[in-house]
Amino acid sequence: MQLGMIGLGRMGGNMVERLRRGGHEVVGFDLSADSGRDVDSLQALVAALAPPRAVWVMVPAGKATSESVGALGELLERSEE
């Protein structure tokens, strides 16, 4: 399985590690360059994933979540499935 993970803090970073150990391909993005991210933008995250894309948003509730989901809504296309 291929998955995009947004938010590589304590919870997101640990989840990425566990998913990778389980054999999944994870492309990680975080605003912080020190987070160990795989790509440096949401656009690059979307481009790195093959359709149909699955993205897991693991950011704090509130503005960060709203902004992330809003940006993804502009970048991702609707699935026919």
N, C-alpha and C positions, 0 to 999 in steps of 0.2 A: 504494500500500500504506500502511496505517496501522499504527503500531507504538508501543508504550510502551517507554521506556528508563528503567531504574532505575540510577542511578549516573552522575553527570555529571562525574567527575573527568577526568584527562588522557585516558584511553582512551575512556571513555564519551562525554565531551563532543566529542572529535574524531569519533567514530563518528556521533553525531547530526548534526554538521555535514556530513559526507560523505553521509549518507543524505538529508538535506534537499536538498543540491545535486543529488542524483540524482532528485529529484521525489517523494520519499516524505514522508508526513505523520508526524512524530514528536512524541509528547508526552513530555516529559522530567520526571523527578522525582529529587531528591537531598535528603538530610537537610539540607544546607547551603543557607541562604537566599541565599547569595552565589554559587551555582553557575550561575545563569541558568535555573533550573528553570521549567517551564511551569505546574506545579501544586504545591500545598504538602502533599499527603498521598497515600498509596497509594490511599485511597478515591477521591480526586479523579482520580487517574490512570485507575483502572478506569472511572469514570463518563465520562471524556472519550473513551474508546475504544468504537467500535461493535463488537458481537459479529459474528463470533467474534474475540475479542481475542488479540493477540500481544504478549507482553511479554518484553523482553530484559533480563536482570539482569546488570549489569556492575559488581559490587562485589567487594571483597576476599574471598578464600576464608575459610571458617571461620564464625564467629558471624554476621557481617554477611549472608553468603549464606543461612545457615540461617534467620535471622529474616525476611529478605525473602521467601524462597520459602514459608515457613510462613504469613506474613501474606497472600501472594497466594493460597495455597490456600484461605483463608477467604473471600476477596473474589471470586474468579473462579468461574464455573460450568463444569461439564464440558461440552465440545463434543460434539455428536452426530455429528460427522464422523469 
